Amino acid sequence: MIRWESREVAESTAVRGWSMASKTRPPREQAARALCNLDSIPPDINFCGEPMWRSYLPQVDVVLRVVLGDDAWAAMVEAERGG
């Protein structure tokens, strides 16, 4: 369980991490990295052979699909794949 003091620090770190990378990384990656930072987990550590941030993509995709709608979300994913 996260204590409130720790959550405030984690949220500050998540926002700082997001703002530093916002110009170079795709939006889904930015959001996944922000969630890692919120949980105080380094986003680039190895987890199941991939960077940890990739394990947060399912949660990111759920939120983005609701906020953006299915078509806009699908277009975002396709753009990230270079299509």
N, C-alpha and C positions, 0 to 999 in steps of 0.2 A: 504494500500500500504506500502511496506517495503522500508525504507530509506536505502541508500547504507551503511552508517555506521552501522546500526543495522544488516544488512545482513552479513557484515563481521564478526561481533561478533557472530551471529547465526551460520555461517558456521564454525567458530572456535570451538564453543560449540558442533556442530554436529560431527565434526571430533574427538574431544576429547571423546565424549560419545561413538562413534563407536569404537575407539581404546581400550577403557577400557573394553568393553564388547565382543570384537571380539573372544575371546577364549572360551566363555561359551554360547553364544546365536547363534541360527541358522541364516544364512545369511539374510533371508527375515525379521526376527525380527530386526536384526541389522540395515538393511536399513530403515525399518519403524521407528525405534527409531531415526535414524539420521534425517529423514524428520521432525519428531516432534520437535527435537532440532533446526532444521533449521527454523521452524516456531515459535520458542520460546514457545513451548507448552510442559509441562511435560509429558513424554511418559506414565507414570504409573497412571495418574489421571483416574477416572472412567468416561467412556463415553458410554452410552447405555448399562450399565452392564458389560463392558469389559474395559481393559486398552486402553487408547487413541491410542497407537501405532498400535493396530489391525485395526483401522479405516483407516490407511495408506496402508494396504496390497494391495488393488486394484491398487494403483499407483505403488507400488513396483513391483507387478506382471506384469504390462504392460511393464515396463522397462526391467525386467529380461527376459521375454519371447522374447523380441526383441533382447537383447544382447546374451542370451544363446541359443535361439532356443526353440521350443516347447518341444522337447523330453528331453532336459537337464533340462528345467524348471519343467516339470512334474516329473522327477526323484527327483529333489530337494524337491518339495512339498511332494512327497511320503516318502522320507527319513525323513522329519520333522514329519510326522505322525507315524513314527516308522515301516514303511513297507518296 
